Amino acid sequence: MKTAFVFMCVIIGAFAANLLEIEEHKLHHIHEECQSNPATYADDELLKNLSENLDNPQVGAHMLCESVKVGLQKQMEI
């Protein structure tokens, strides 16, 4: 019984690690998409110091782009 439990934990751990890599790849792709658009581009230094630059319009546009593409928000068309 203990062997089966350990075996299942190893399988679940390996599966979880793979999912994390997939999610990281998706987020990197979304970031690059938002950076490639001049309207949503934000300098990487601004993003590294995010807490200091929350009111920056470049950062706001970039974060909106990422959150919409991830599915956290919906962007309303005006």
C-alpha positions, -999 to +999 in steps of 0.1 A: +000+000+000+028+024+009+046+016-024+015+024-044+011+057-026+047+066-032+044+056-068+013+078-073+030+107-056+059+105-080+036+103-110+016+133-098+048+153-091+061+146-126+028+156-141+026+188-121+062+198-131+053+194-168+022+215-163+042+243-147+066+243-177+037+245-201+021+274-182+054+293-180+058+289-218+023+302-224+029+332-202+062+340-219+044+338-253+017+362-241+043+386-227+061+386-261+028+392-280+020+422-258+056+435-261+055+432-300+025+456-302+036+493-300+004+502-281+011+477-253+049+478-252+064+485-218+101+488-211+114+458-191+128+480-164+094+495-158+080+460-154+108+448-131+100+477-108+062+472-111+052+485-077+069+518-084+054+521-119+017+512-114+005+546-126+026+545-157+003+544-188+028+520-206+027+496-177-011+498-175-016+490-212+008+461-210-008+446-179-043+450-195-030+432-226-016+403-205-046+400-183-070+399-213-049+373-231-046+351-200-084+354-195-086+373-162-104+403-178-124+411-208-116+443-228-147+462-237-148+477-272-157+514-272 
